[in-house]
Amino acid sequence: MELNGVRRIAVVGASENSRKYGNKIVRDLLSKGFEVYPVNPGSEVIEGVRCYRDIEELPRDVDLIVFVVPPEVGIQVADKAIKLGFKRLWFQPGAGSKQIEDLIKNNGVEYSIGRCIMVETSF
């Protein structure tokens, strides 16, 4: 998947814990100038940014949803994302699965499974 034109990125599994990748990714993307939309039902603010409880609350102009959650959570959220009309999904290493790929590959969705968003946005 190409990241050209991506400016608004939601992070499903964002975390307040600075040692977790859900936080490291948020900080990394913010430091690179992206608009970041953390998603975590248990947080109000992450790294000074309003946190969304569910992807249903996200603005529909979010360019990309990054998943930093276990595959059994990710498949449910990915299914909802597709139904809501989001077209670009990114599954961090460990967040993807064959079931997720089967769900999304025939739905007109661009996706990446197993590549790290922090590495891919180092340009």
N, C-alpha and C positions, 0 to 999 in steps of 0.2 A: 504494500500500500504506500502510495506517495503521500507526503505530508504537506505538499504545496497548498497554500491558502489556509492552512489550519491556524487559527488564532485562539479559539475558545474551546478549552478542553475540560471535560468533567472527569473526575477521578472517583470511581466507585471503590470504596474501601479506604478512603482517605482516613488518616489517623492523627490524633493529637500527640501520640507518642513519637518523639523525634527519632527513636531507634528503629521504627517500623518503616517498611518501604512505602506504605500508604502515606506517610508524612514526607519521606525523602523525595518522593516523586512530586508532591505538591510544591515543596520548596524549590526543587530543581526547575520545574516548569515556570514558576513565578519569577525565578532569577533570570530566566531566558526571555521574559517579557510576554508570556502567554497570559490570557485571561483564564483563570482556573476556577472551577466550580467543584469544590469538594462534596462528596456524597457519603454520608454516614448518619444513620438514624439516631445515633447516640450523642452527636455533637452539634453545637450551635455555631461555633467558630473554630476554624483550623488555620493556623498561621495567619491570623488576622483577617481571614476571608470568611464570609457567610457560608455556612455549611447547609446543604440540602438534605432533607431526611430521606428522600426517594427520588428516583429519576423522573417521576411524574411532575415534580416541582421545577425541573430544569427549564430554562428558556429553550424554545425549540430551535434556536439558531446556534446551539452548541455544535461545533464542527466534528468533535471526536469524543467518544467515551472510552476511557482507559479503565480496565478492570484489574484490581489488585485484591481479589477475593478468591476463596477456594472455588474450584469448578462447579461444585454443587450449588453454590450461591450464584455464581456467574451465569449459569444456564438460565436460571429464573429471571435474572435481571436482563440478560440479553434478549430473551423472548419478549419481555415487556418493552425493551428499547425498540425492537423491530416493529412491534405493534404501534408504538408511539411515533414511528416515522424517522427515527435516527438512522443514519446511513453509513456511519463509520465507527467501527468497534475495534478496540485494541486490547488484547489479552496479554498481560505481562507474563514472563516465565512462571510456570506453576499455576496460572489462572485459567489456562485453556484446557480443552479436552476434545476427544474425538466426537463426543455427543454435541458439544458446543459448535464445533466446525460443521457437523451434519446439519444442525439447526440453521446456521446462518449462511451457508454457502449457496443456497438456492433462493435467497430472499432479496437479491439485488443490493446486498450490503457489502461494502469494502471492509476488509478485516485483516488483522495481523494476529498471529498466535505465536508466542514464544520469543518475540524480540523485545528488547528493553526500550521503552520510550525515552529514557534519559540518554541512552547511547544514540538513538536515531534522531534526536533533536539537537545533537551537538554539531551544529553547522554555523 
